[in-house]
């Protein structure tokens, strides 16, 4: 489900950027968006920074599905 836009942070290059906020698998998490600076998928919304351990599994799943 589309929830508007939000501020994301790249965990690789630390770049902050605005992107679409899409719901991940009907949960409160957001789908990681590709960083416009370095191209990494390892991004997460700034408001969900404390959930980084949960996002590690999401990133791995996304990287393995390519």
Predicted model as a PDB file, atoms N, CA, C, CB and O in Angstrom, pLDDT in the B-factor column:
MODEL        1                                                                  
ATOM      1  N   UNK A   1       0.850  -1.170   0.000  1.00 89.00           N  
ATOM      2  CA  UNK A   1       0.000   0.000   0.000  1.00 89.00           C  
ATOM      3  C   UNK A   1       0.900   1.240   0.000  1.00 89.00           C  
ATOM      4  CB  UNK A   1      -0.970  -0.006   1.228  1.00 89.00           C  
ATOM      5  O   UNK A   1       1.906   1.288   0.708  1.00 89.00           O  
ATOM      6  N   UNK A   2       0.537   2.208  -0.778  1.00 90.00           N  
ATOM      7  CA  UNK A   2       1.262   3.471  -0.862  1.00 90.00           C  
ATOM      8  C   UNK A   2       0.903   4.346   0.334  1.00 90.00           C  
ATOM      9  CB  UNK A   2       0.944   4.203  -2.191  1.00 90.00           C  
ATOM     10  O   UNK A   2      -0.275   4.551   0.627  1.00 90.00           O  
ATOM     11  N   UNK A   3       1.930   4.867   1.029  1.00 91.00           N  
ATOM     12  CA  UNK A   3       1.696   5.692   2.223  1.00 91.00           C  
ATOM     13  C   UNK A   3       2.218   7.117   2.077  1.00 91.00           C  
ATOM     14  CB  UNK A   3       2.343   5.046   3.425  1.00 91.00           C  
ATOM     15  O   UNK A   3       2.320   7.841   3.068  1.00 91.00           O  
ATOM     16  N   UNK A   4       2.543   7.522   0.873  1.00 92.00           N  
ATOM     17  CA  UNK A   4       3.061   8.873   0.659  1.00 92.00           C  
ATOM     18  C   UNK A   4       4.565   8.846   0.451  1.00 92.00           C  
ATOM     19  CB  UNK A   4       2.710   9.779   1.842  1.00 92.00           C  
ATOM     20  O   UNK A   4       5.105   7.870  -0.071  1.00 92.00           O  
ATOM     21  N   UNK A   5       5.245   9.914   0.856  1.00 95.00           N  
ATOM     22  CA  UNK A   5       6.704   9.962   0.765  1.00 95.00           C  
ATOM     23  C   UNK A   5       7.281  10.075   2.165  1.00 95.00           C  
ATOM     24  CB  UNK A   5       7.175  11.148  -0.124  1.00 95.00           C  
ATOM     25  O   UNK A   5       6.623  10.547   3.091  1.00 95.00           O  
ATOM     26  N   UNK A   6       8.518   9.636   2.298  1.00 94.00           N  
ATOM     27  CA  UNK A   6       9.194   9.716   3.587  1.00 94.00           C  
ATOM     28  C   UNK A   6      10.679   9.921   3.359  1.00 94.00           C  
ATOM     29  CB  UNK A   6       8.939   8.446   4.431  1.00 94.00           C  
ATOM     30  O   UNK A   6      11.167   9.769   2.239  1.00 94.00           O  
ATOM     31  N   UNK A   7      11.391  10.261   4.404  1.00 96.00           N  
ATOM     32  CA  UNK A   7      12.827  10.478   4.355  1.00 96.00           C  
ATOM     33  C   UNK A   7      13.537   9.159   4.643  1.00 96.00           C  
ATOM     34  CB  UNK A   7      13.260  11.576   5.365  1.00 96.00           C  
ATOM     35  O   UNK A   7      13.317   8.543   5.686  1.00 96.00           O  
ATOM     36  N   UNK A   8      14.388   8.732   3.716  1.00 97.00           N  
ATOM     37  CA  UNK A   8      15.156   7.501   3.858  1.00 97.00           C  
ATOM     38  C   UNK A   8      16.615   7.828   4.127  1.00 97.00           C  
ATOM     39  CB  UNK A   8      15.024   6.624   2.601  1.00 97.00           C  
ATOM     40  O   UNK A   8      17.089   8.914   3.795  1.00 97.00           O  
ATOM     41  N   UNK A   9      17.329   6.870   4.738  1.00 96.00           N  
ATOM     42  CA  UNK A   9      18.761   7.005   4.975  1.00 96.00           C  
ATOM     43  C   UNK A   9      19.451   5.762   4.425  1.00 96.00           C  
ATOM     44  CB  UNK A   9      19.072   7.201   6.498  1.00 96.00           C  
ATOM     45  O   UNK A   9      19.015   4.640   4.685  1.00 96.00           O  
ATOM     46  N   UNK A  10      20.514   5.957   3.674  1.00 96.00           N  
ATOM     47  CA  UNK A  10      21.310   4.858   3.157  1.00 96.00           C  
ATOM     48  C   UNK A  10      22.304   4.439   4.237  1.00 96.00           C  
ATOM     49  CB  UNK A  10      22.042   5.259   1.837  1.00 96.00           C  
ATOM     50  O   UNK A  10      23.019   5.281   4.781  1.00 96.00           O  
ATOM     51  N   UNK A  11      22.352   3.150   4.548  1.00 94.00           N  
ATOM     52  CA  UNK A  11      23.282   2.681   5.580  1.00 94.00           C  
ATOM     53  C   UNK A  11      24.701   2.535   5.036  1.00 94.00           C  
ATOM     54  CB  UNK A  11      22.806   1.346   6.151  1.00 94.00           C  
ATOM     55  O   UNK A  11      25.646   2.380   5.809  1.00 94.00           O  
ATOM     56  N   UNK A  12      24.858   2.582   3.710  1.00 95.00           N  
ATOM     57  CA  UNK A  12      26.182   2.456   3.099  1.00 95.00           C  
ATOM     58  C   UNK A  12      26.893   3.814   3.017  1.00 95.00           C  
ATOM     59  CB  UNK A  12      26.061   1.840   1.697  1.00 95.00           C  
ATOM     60  O   UNK A  12      28.011   3.954   3.511  1.00 95.00           O  
ATOM     61  N   UNK A  13      26.254   4.810   2.397  1.00 97.00           N  
ATOM     62  CA  UNK A  13      26.900   6.117   2.197  1.00 97.00           C  
ATOM     63  C   UNK A  13      26.343   7.216   3.109  1.00 97.00           C  
ATOM     64  CB  UNK A  13      26.746   6.543   0.752  1.00 97.00           C  
ATOM     65  O   UNK A  13      26.825   8.348   3.075  1.00 97.00           O  
ATOM     66  N   UNK A  14      25.338   6.894   3.917  1.00 95.00           N  
ATOM     67  CA  UNK A  14      24.721   7.831   4.881  1.00 95.00           C  
ATOM     68  C   UNK A  14      23.944   8.974   4.224  1.00 95.00           C  
ATOM     69  CB  UNK A  14      25.791   8.419   5.770  1.00 95.00           C  
ATOM     70  O   UNK A  14      23.622   9.963   4.883  1.00 95.00           O  
ATOM     71  N   UNK A  15      23.643   8.843   2.937  1.00 97.00           N  
ATOM     72  CA  UNK A  15      22.880   9.859   2.210  1.00 97.00           C  
ATOM     73  C   UNK A  15      21.413   9.832   2.652  1.00 97.00           C  
ATOM     74  CB  UNK A  15      22.990   9.632   0.678  1.00 97.00           C  
ATOM     75  O   UNK A  15      20.842   8.755   2.822  1.00 97.00           O  
ATOM     76  N   UNK A  16      20.800  11.004   2.839  1.00 97.00           N  
ATOM     77  CA  UNK A  16      19.386  11.133   3.158  1.00 97.00           C  
ATOM     78  C   UNK A  16      18.652  11.574   1.885  1.00 97.00           C  
ATOM     79  CB  UNK A  16      19.156  12.153   4.335  1.00 97.00           C  
ATOM     80  O   UNK A  16      19.126  12.452   1.164  1.00 97.00           O  
ATOM     81  N   UNK A  17      17.506  10.966   1.617  1.00 97.00           N  
ATOM     82  CA  UNK A  17      16.743  11.316   0.419  1.00 97.00           C  
ATOM     83  C   UNK A  17      15.266  11.018   0.642  1.00 97.00           C  
ATOM     84  CB  UNK A  17      17.271  10.547  -0.816  1.00 97.00           C  
ATOM     85  O   UNK A  17      14.911  10.170   1.461  1.00 97.00           O  
ATOM     86  N   UNK A  18      14.412  11.721  -0.091  1.00 97.00           N  
ATOM     87  CA  UNK A  18      12.973  11.472  -0.048  1.00 97.00           C  
ATOM     88  C   UNK A  18      12.613  10.471  -1.125  1.00 97.00           C  
ATOM     89  CB  UNK A  18      12.170  12.783  -0.228  1.00 97.00           C  
ATOM     90  O   UNK A  18      13.131  10.523  -2.241  1.00 97.00           O  
ATOM     91  N   UNK A  19      11.703   9.541  -0.773  1.00 97.00           N  
ATOM     92  CA  UNK A  19      11.245   8.539  -1.732  1.00 97.00           C  
ATOM     93  C   UNK A  19       9.853   8.072  -1.340  1.00 97.00           C  
ATOM     94  CB  UNK A  19      12.227   7.339  -1.800  1.00 97.00           C  
ATOM     95  O   UNK A  19       9.369   8.365  -0.247  1.00 97.00           O  
ATOM     96  N   UNK A  20       9.217   7.343  -2.247  1.00 95.00           N  
ATOM     97  CA  UNK A  20       7.890   6.790  -1.965  1.00 95.00           C  
ATOM     98  C   UNK A  20       7.961   5.811  -0.803  1.00 95.00           C  
ATOM     99  CB  UNK A  20       7.311   6.095  -3.214  1.00 95.00           C  
ATOM    100  O   UNK A  20       8.908   5.035  -0.682  1.00 95.00           O  
ATOM    101  N   UNK A  21       6.953   5.860   0.039  1.00 94.00           N  
ATOM    102  CA  UNK A  21       6.855   4.966   1.185  1.00 94.00           C  
ATOM    103  C   UNK A  21       5.798   3.909   0.868  1.00 94.00           C  
ATOM    104  CB  UNK A  21       6.500   5.755   2.499  1.00 94.00           C  
ATOM    105  O   UNK A  21       4.598   4.183   0.869  1.00 94.00           O  
ATOM    106  N   UNK A  22       6.273   2.703   0.599  1.00 93.00           N  
ATOM    107  CA  UNK A  22       5.388   1.585   0.278  1.00 93.00           C  
ATOM    108  C   UNK A  22       5.437   0.576   1.420  1.00 93.00           C  
ATOM    109  CB  UNK A  22       5.791   0.916  -1.073  1.00 93.00           C  
ATOM    110  O   UNK A  22       6.505   0.296   1.966  1.00 93.00           O  
ATOM    111  N   UNK A  23       4.292   0.039   1.771  1.00 92.00           N  
ATOM    112  CA  UNK A  23       4.194  -0.961   2.829  1.00 92.00           C  
ATOM    113  C   UNK A  23       4.860  -2.266   2.390  1.00 92.00           C  
ATOM    114  CB  UNK A  23       2.718  -1.208   3.204  1.00 92.00           C  
ATOM    115  O   UNK A  23       4.678  -2.704   1.254  1.00 92.00           O  
ATOM    116  N   UNK A  24       5.630  -2.888   3.286  1.00 90.00           N  
ATOM    117  CA  UNK A  24       6.326  -4.141   2.987  1.00 90.00           C  
ATOM    118  C   UNK A  24       5.540  -5.324   3.548  1.00 90.00           C  
ATOM    119  CB  UNK A  24       7.761  -4.122   3.567  1.00 90.00           C  
ATOM    120  O   UNK A  24       5.383  -5.442   4.763  1.00 90.00           O  
ATOM    121  N   UNK A  25       5.053  -6.188   2.686  1.00 86.00           N  
ATOM    122  CA  UNK A  25       4.359  -7.428   3.074  1.00 86.00           C  
ATOM    123  C   UNK A  25       3.265  -7.221   4.134  1.00 86.00           C  
ATOM    124  CB  UNK A  25       5.369  -8.426   3.596  1.00 86.00           C  
ATOM    125  O   UNK A  25       3.176  -7.995   5.088  1.00 86.00           O  
ATOM    126  N   UNK A  26       2.462  -6.218   3.978  1.00 87.00           N  
ATOM    127  CA  UNK A  26       1.339  -5.943   4.895  1.00 87.00           C  
ATOM    128  C   UNK A  26       1.795  -5.782   6.341  1.00 87.00           C  
ATOM    129  CB  UNK A  26       0.309  -7.065   4.812  1.00 87.00           C  
ATOM    130  O   UNK A  26       1.098  -6.194   7.268  1.00 87.00           O  
ATOM    131  N   UNK A  27       2.966  -5.181   6.528  1.00 86.00           N  
ATOM    132  CA  UNK A  27       3.491  -4.923   7.878  1.00 86.00           C  
ATOM    133  C   UNK A  27       3.779  -3.431   8.021  1.00 86.00           C  
ATOM    134  CB  UNK A  27       4.786  -5.766   8.155  1.00 86.00           C  
ATOM    135  O   UNK A  27       3.597  -2.666   7.074  1.00 86.00           O  
ATOM    136  N   UNK A  28       4.222  -3.026   9.186  1.00 88.00           N  
ATOM    137  CA  UNK A  28       4.504  -1.614   9.425  1.00 88.00           C  
ATOM    138  C   UNK A  28       5.804  -1.165   8.767  1.00 88.00           C  
ATOM    139  CB  UNK A  28       4.565  -1.345  10.914  1.00 88.00           C  
ATOM    140  O   UNK A  28       6.072   0.035   8.713  1.00 88.00           O  
ATOM    141  N   UNK A  29       6.614  -2.087   8.267  1.00 91.00           N  
ATOM    142  CA  UNK A  29       7.882  -1.750   7.638  1.00 91.00           C  
ATOM    143  C   UNK A  29       7.665  -1.165   6.252  1.00 91.00           C  
ATOM    144  CB  UNK A  29       8.778  -2.978   7.557  1.00 91.00           C  
ATOM    145  O   UNK A  29       6.635  -1.398   5.619  1.00 91.00           O  
ATOM    146  N   UNK A  30       8.647  -0.406   5.791  1.00 93.00           N  
ATOM    147  CA  UNK A  30       8.602   0.189   4.456  1.00 93.00           C  
ATOM    148  C   UNK A  30       9.539  -0.569   3.527  1.00 93.00           C  
ATOM    149  CB  UNK A  30       8.981   1.689   4.506  1.00 93.00           C  
ATOM    150  O   UNK A  30      10.565  -1.095   3.958  1.00 93.00           O  
ATOM    151  N   UNK A  31       9.182  -0.620   2.255  1.00 94.00           N  
ATOM    152  CA  UNK A  31      10.045  -1.246   1.263  1.00 94.00           C  
ATOM    153  C   UNK A  31      11.298  -0.391   1.113  1.00 94.00           C  
ATOM    154  CB  UNK A  31       9.309  -1.415  -0.106  1.00 94.00           C  
ATOM    155  O   UNK A  31      11.186   0.810   0.867  1.00 94.00           O  
ATOM    156  N   UNK A  32      12.491  -0.977   1.253  1.00 95.00           N  
ATOM    157  CA  UNK A  32      13.721  -0.201   1.044  1.00 95.00           C  
ATOM    158  C   UNK A  32      13.767   0.350  -0.381  1.00 95.00           C  
ATOM    159  CB  UNK A  32      14.971  -1.074   1.322  1.00 95.00           C  
ATOM    160  O   UNK A  32      13.412  -0.344  -1.333  1.00 95.00           O  
ATOM    161  N   UNK A  33      14.200   1.584  -0.518  1.00 96.00           N  
ATOM    162  CA  UNK A  33      14.307   2.233  -1.822  1.00 96.00           C  
ATOM    163  C   UNK A  33      15.775   2.337  -2.213  1.00 96.00           C  
ATOM    164  CB  UNK A  33      13.644   3.636  -1.803  1.00 96.00           C  
ATOM    165  O   UNK A  33      16.640   2.442  -1.343  1.00 96.00           O  
ATOM    166  N   UNK A  34      16.062   2.310  -3.488  1.00 95.00           N  
ATOM    167  CA  UNK A  34      17.446   2.395  -3.962  1.00 95.00           C  
ATOM    168  C   UNK A  34      17.997   3.795  -3.733  1.00 95.00           C  
ATOM    169  CB  UNK A  34      17.535   2.024  -5.458  1.00 95.00           C  
ATOM    170  O   UNK A  34      17.359   4.794  -4.066  1.00 95.00           O  
ATOM    171  N   UNK A  35      19.202   3.847  -3.155  1.00 97.00           N  
ATOM    172  CA  UNK A  35      19.853   5.127  -2.876  1.00 97.00           C  
ATOM    173  C   UNK A  35      20.256   5.795  -4.187  1.00 97.00           C  
ATOM    174  CB  UNK A  35      21.092   4.931  -1.962  1.00 97.00           C  
ATOM    175  O   UNK A  35      20.905   5.166  -5.022  1.00 97.00           O  
ATOM    176  N   UNK A  36      19.881   7.067  -4.382  1.00 97.00           N  
ATOM    177  CA  UNK A  36      20.244   7.756  -5.618  1.00 97.00           C  
ATOM    178  C   UNK A  36      21.733   8.097  -5.698  1.00 97.00           C  
ATOM    179  CB  UNK A  36      19.432   9.018  -5.753  1.00 97.00           C  
ATOM    180  O   UNK A  36      22.236   8.375  -6.786  1.00 97.00           O  
ATOM    181  N   UNK A  37      22.439   8.083  -4.580  1.00 96.00           N  
ATOM    182  CA  UNK A  37      23.870   8.404  -4.557  1.00 96.00           C  
ATOM    183  C   UNK A  37      24.736   7.215  -4.938  1.00 96.00           C  
ATOM    184  CB  UNK A  37      24.270   8.899  -3.184  1.00 96.00           C  
ATOM    185  O   UNK A  37      25.552   7.302  -5.856  1.00 96.00           O  
ATOM    186  N   UNK A  38      24.553   6.079  -4.219  1.00 97.00           N  
ATOM    187  CA  UNK A  38      25.448   4.931  -4.410  1.00 97.00           C  
ATOM    188  C   UNK A  38      24.768   3.714  -5.026  1.00 97.00           C  
ATOM    189  CB  UNK A  38      26.048   4.541  -3.095  1.00 97.00           C  
ATOM    190  O   UNK A  38      25.450   2.761  -5.404  1.00 97.00           O  
ATOM    191  N   UNK A  39      23.438   3.722  -5.136  1.00 95.00           N  
ATOM    192  CA  UNK A  39      22.722   2.612  -5.747  1.00 95.00           C  
ATOM    193  C   UNK A  39      22.459   1.438  -4.820  1.00 95.00           C  
ATOM    194  CB  UNK A  39      23.476   2.135  -6.915  1.00 95.00           C  
ATOM    195  O   UNK A  39      22.006   0.388  -5.274  1.00 95.00           O  
ATOM    196  N   UNK A  40      22.730   1.591  -3.542  1.00 95.00           N  
ATOM    197  CA  UNK A  40      22.524   0.516  -2.571  1.00 95.00           C  
ATOM    198  C   UNK A  40      21.039   0.346  -2.251  1.00 95.00           C  
ATOM    199  CB  UNK A  40      23.313   0.799  -1.284  1.00 95.00           C  
ATOM    200  O   UNK A  40      20.283   1.317  -2.245  1.00 95.00           O  
ATOM    201  N   UNK A  41      20.631  -0.894  -1.986  1.00 95.00           N  
ATOM    202  CA  UNK A  41      19.264  -1.178  -1.552  1.00 95.00           C  
ATOM    203  C   UNK A  41      19.188  -1.158  -0.021  1.00 95.00           C  
ATOM    204  CB  UNK A  41      18.787  -2.550  -2.105  1.00 95.00           C  
ATOM    205  O   UNK A  41      18.098  -1.240   0.546  1.00 95.00           O  
ATOM    206  N   UNK A  42      20.319  -1.051   0.636  1.00 96.00           N  
ATOM    207  CA  UNK A  42      20.370  -1.084   2.108  1.00 96.00           C  
ATOM    208  C   UNK A  42      20.010   0.288   2.685  1.00 96.00           C  
ATOM    209  CB  UNK A  42      21.783  -1.518   2.598  1.00 96.00           C  
ATOM    210  O   UNK A  42      20.839   0.988   3.266  1.00 96.00           O  
ATOM    211  N   UNK A  43      18.737   0.636   2.498  1.00 96.00           N  
ATOM    212  CA  UNK A  43      18.194   1.905   2.985  1.00 96.00           C  
ATOM    213  C   UNK A  43      17.005   1.620   3.893  1.00 96.00           C  
ATOM    214  CB  UNK A  43      17.776   2.831   1.802  1.00 96.00           C  
ATOM    215  O   UNK A  43      16.382   0.562   3.807  1.00 96.00           O  
ATOM    216  N   UNK A  44      16.703   2.571   4.756  1.00 92.00           N  
ATOM    217  CA  UNK A  44      15.529   2.446   5.609  1.00 92.00           C  
ATOM    218  C   UNK A  44      15.023   3.826   5.975  1.00 92.00           C  
ATOM    219  CB  UNK A  44      15.848   1.630   6.877  1.00 92.00           C  
ATOM    220  O   UNK A  44      15.784   4.794   5.974  1.00 92.00           O  
ATOM    221  N   UNK A  45      13.729   3.920   6.291  1.00 94.00           N  
ATOM    222  CA  UNK A  45      13.177   5.214   6.684  1.00 94.00           C  
ATOM    223  C   UNK A  45      13.833   5.720   7.965  1.00 94.00           C  
ATOM    224  CB  UNK A  45      11.658   5.112   6.872  1.00 94.00           C  
ATOM    225  O   UNK A  45      14.120   4.943   8.874  1.00 94.00           O  
ATOM    226  N   UNK A  46      14.063   7.003   8.026  1.00 93.00           N  
ATOM    227  CA  UNK A  46      14.695   7.606   9.199  1.00 93.00           C  
ATOM    228  C   UNK A  46      13.869   7.328  10.456  1.00 93.00           C  
ATOM    229  CB  UNK A  46      14.868   9.127   8.999  1.00 93.00           C  
ATOM    230  O   UNK A  46      14.430   7.132  11.534  1.00 93.00           O  
ATOM    231  N   UNK A  47      12.546   7.310  10.323  1.00 87.00           N  
ATOM    232  CA  UNK A  47      11.705   7.079  11.504  1.00 87.00           C  
ATOM    233  C   UNK A  47      11.743   5.625  11.986  1.00 87.00           C  
ATOM    234  CB  UNK A  47      10.271   7.472  11.196  1.00 87.00           C  
ATOM    235  O   UNK A  47      11.244   5.322  13.070  1.00 87.00           O  
ATOM    236  N   UNK A  48      12.331   4.719  11.187  1.00 84.00           N  
ATOM    237  CA  UNK A  48      12.422   3.312  11.576  1.00 84.00           C  
ATOM    238  C   UNK A  48      13.870   2.880  11.816  1.00 84.00           C  
ATOM    239  CB  UNK A  48      11.791   2.431  10.502  1.00 84.00           C  
ATOM    240  O   UNK A  48      14.194   1.699  11.697  1.00 84.00           O  
ATOM    241  N   UNK A  49      14.729   3.824  12.151  1.00 78.00           N  
ATOM    242  CA  UNK A  49      16.161   3.560  12.301  1.00 78.00           C  
ATOM    243  C   UNK A  49      16.443   2.530  13.406  1.00 78.00           C  
ATOM    244  CB  UNK A  49      16.902   4.865  12.607  1.00 78.00           C  
ATOM    245  O   UNK A  49      17.448   1.823  13.331  1.00 78.00           O  
ATOM    246  N   UNK A  50      15.596   2.431  14.407  1.00 81.00           N  
ATOM    247  CA  UNK A  50      15.819   1.470  15.486  1.00 81.00           C  
ATOM    248  C   UNK A  50      15.524   0.036  15.048  1.00 81.00           C  
ATOM    249  CB  UNK A  50      14.958   1.827  16.687  1.00 81.00           C  
ATOM    250  O   UNK A  50      15.882  -0.909  15.751  1.00 81.00           O  
ATOM    251  N   UNK A  51      14.880  -0.134  13.900  1.00 87.00           N  
ATOM    252  CA  UNK A  51      14.528  -1.467  13.413  1.00 87.00           C  
ATOM    253  C   UNK A  51      15.562  -1.999  12.420  1.00 87.00           C  
ATOM    254  CB  UNK A  51      13.149  -1.440  12.760  1.00 87.00           C  
ATOM    255  O   UNK A  51      15.250  -2.884  11.623  1.00 87.00           O  
ATOM    256  N   UNK A  52      16.778  -1.476  12.459  1.00 88.00           N  
ATOM    257  CA  UNK A  52      17.822  -1.881  11.521  1.00 88.00           C  
ATOM    258  C   UNK A  52      18.058  -3.393  11.515  1.00 88.00           C  
ATOM    259  CB  UNK A  52      19.114  -1.167  11.857  1.00 88.00           C  
ATOM    260  O   UNK A  52      18.251  -3.956  10.437  1.00 88.00           O  
ATOM    261  N   UNK A  53      18.052  -4.082  12.668  1.00 90.00           N  
ATOM    262  CA  UNK A  53      18.230  -5.545  12.636  1.00 90.00           C  
ATOM    263  C   UNK A  53      17.144  -6.264  11.829  1.00 90.00           C  
ATOM    264  CB  UNK A  53      18.244  -6.090  14.054  1.00 90.00           C  
ATOM    265  O   UNK A  53      17.424  -7.272  11.180  1.00 90.00           O  
ATOM    266  N   UNK A  54      15.925  -5.762  11.865  1.00 91.00           N  
ATOM    267  CA  UNK A  54      14.834  -6.365  11.094  1.00 91.00           C  
ATOM    268  C   UNK A  54      15.047  -6.102   9.610  1.00 91.00           C  
ATOM    269  CB  UNK A  54      13.460  -5.810  11.550  1.00 91.00           C  
ATOM    270  O   UNK A  54      14.798  -6.976   8.780  1.00 91.00           O  
ATOM    271  N   UNK A  55      15.505  -4.909   9.278  1.00 93.00           N  
ATOM    272  CA  UNK A  55      15.738  -4.563   7.876  1.00 93.00           C  
ATOM    273  C   UNK A  55      16.872  -5.369   7.264  1.00 93.00           C  
ATOM    274  CB  UNK A  55      16.037  -3.088   7.748  1.00 93.00           C  
ATOM    275  O   UNK A  55      16.887  -5.553   6.047  1.00 93.00           O  
ATOM    276  N   UNK A  56      17.816  -5.854   8.051  1.00 93.00           N  
ATOM    277  CA  UNK A  56      18.900  -6.689   7.510  1.00 93.00           C  
ATOM    278  C   UNK A  56      18.329  -7.909   6.789  1.00 93.00           C  
ATOM    279  CB  UNK A  56      19.858  -7.138   8.640  1.00 93.00           C  
ATOM    280  O   UNK A  56      18.797  -8.270   5.709  1.00 93.00           O  
ATOM    281  N   UNK A  57      17.330  -8.537   7.381  1.00 93.00           N  
ATOM    282  CA  UNK A  57      16.684  -9.706   6.762  1.00 93.00           C  
ATOM    283  C   UNK A  57      15.957  -9.293   5.473  1.00 93.00           C  
ATOM    284  CB  UNK A  57      15.683 -10.369   7.758  1.00 93.00           C  
ATOM    285  O   UNK A  57      16.019 -10.012   4.476  1.00 93.00           O  
ATOM    286  N   UNK A  58      15.278  -8.155   5.486  1.00 93.00           N  
ATOM    287  CA  UNK A  58      14.581  -7.651   4.297  1.00 93.00           C  
ATOM    288  C   UNK A  58      15.589  -7.391   3.183  1.00 93.00           C  
ATOM    289  CB  UNK A  58      13.787  -6.355   4.625  1.00 93.00           C  
ATOM    290  O   UNK A  58      15.347  -7.767   2.036  1.00 93.00           O  
ATOM    291  N   UNK A  59      16.724  -6.750   3.503  1.00 94.00           N  
ATOM    292  CA  UNK A  59      17.760  -6.461   2.495  1.00 94.00           C  
ATOM    293  C   UNK A  59      18.301  -7.753   1.888  1.00 94.00           C  
ATOM    294  CB  UNK A  59      18.918  -5.647   3.123  1.00 94.00           C  
ATOM    295  O   UNK A  59      18.465  -7.854   0.672  1.00 94.00           O  
ATOM    296  N   UNK A  60      18.575  -8.742   2.742  1.00 94.00           N  
ATOM    297  CA  UNK A  60      19.093 -10.023   2.256  1.00 94.00           C  
ATOM    298  C   UNK A  60      18.079 -10.700   1.329  1.00 94.00           C  
ATOM    299  CB  UNK A  60      19.435 -10.952   3.443  1.00 94.00           C  
ATOM    300  O   UNK A  60      18.454 -11.233   0.285  1.00 94.00           O  
ATOM    301  N   UNK A  61      16.817 -10.680   1.703  1.00 92.00           N  
ATOM    302  CA  UNK A  61      15.769 -11.275   0.863  1.00 92.00           C  
ATOM    303  C   UNK A  61      15.700 -10.576  -0.489  1.00 92.00           C  
ATOM    304  CB  UNK A  61      14.400 -11.200   1.569  1.00 92.00           C  
ATOM    305  O   UNK A  61      15.573 -11.232  -1.522  1.00 92.00           O  
ATOM    306  N   UNK A  62      15.783  -9.238  -0.487  1.00 90.00           N  
ATOM    307  CA  UNK A  62      15.707  -8.473  -1.730  1.00 90.00           C  
ATOM    308  C   UNK A  62      16.934  -8.720  -2.607  1.00 90.00           C  
ATOM    309  CB  UNK A  62      15.570  -6.976  -1.426  1.00 90.00           C  
ATOM    310  O   UNK A  62      16.814  -8.833  -3.827  1.00 90.00           O  
ATOM    311  N   UNK A  63      18.115  -8.805  -1.988  1.00 91.00           N  
ATOM    312  CA  UNK A  63      19.332  -9.044  -2.755  1.00 91.00           C  
ATOM    313  C   UNK A  63      19.358 -10.450  -3.352  1.00 91.00           C  
ATOM    314  CB  UNK A  63      20.554  -8.832  -1.874  1.00 91.00           C  
ATOM    315  O   UNK A  63      19.866 -10.645  -4.456  1.00 91.00           O  
ATOM    316  N   UNK A  64      18.816 -11.427  -2.630  1.00 91.00           N  
ATOM    317  CA  UNK A  64      18.801 -12.806  -3.111  1.00 91.00           C  
ATOM    318  C   UNK A  64      17.743 -13.041  -4.182  1.00 91.00           C  
ATOM    319  CB  UNK A  64      18.570 -13.751  -1.957  1.00 91.00           C  
ATOM    320  O   UNK A  64      17.828 -14.019  -4.925  1.00 91.00           O  
ATOM    321  N   UNK A  65      16.753 -12.167  -4.273  1.00 85.00           N  
ATOM    322  CA  UNK A  65      15.687 -12.351  -5.260  1.00 85.00           C  
ATOM    323  C   UNK A  65      16.042 -11.768  -6.617  1.00 85.00           C  
ATOM    324  CB  UNK A  65      14.409 -11.723  -4.762  1.00 85.00           C  
ATOM    325  O   UNK A  65      15.274 -11.930  -7.565  1.00 85.00           O  
ATOM    326  N   UNK A  66      17.168 -11.101  -6.742  1.00 66.00           N  
ATOM    327  CA  UNK A  66      17.570 -10.490  -8.023  1.00 66.00           C  
ATOM    328  C   UNK A  66      17.953 -11.542  -9.034  1.00 66.00           C  
ATOM    329  CB  UNK A  66      18.736  -9.526  -7.823  1.00 66.00           C  
ATOM    330  O   UNK A  66      18.316 -11.211 -10.163  1.00 66.00           O  
TER     331      UNK A  66                                                      
ENDMDL                                                                          
END                                                                             
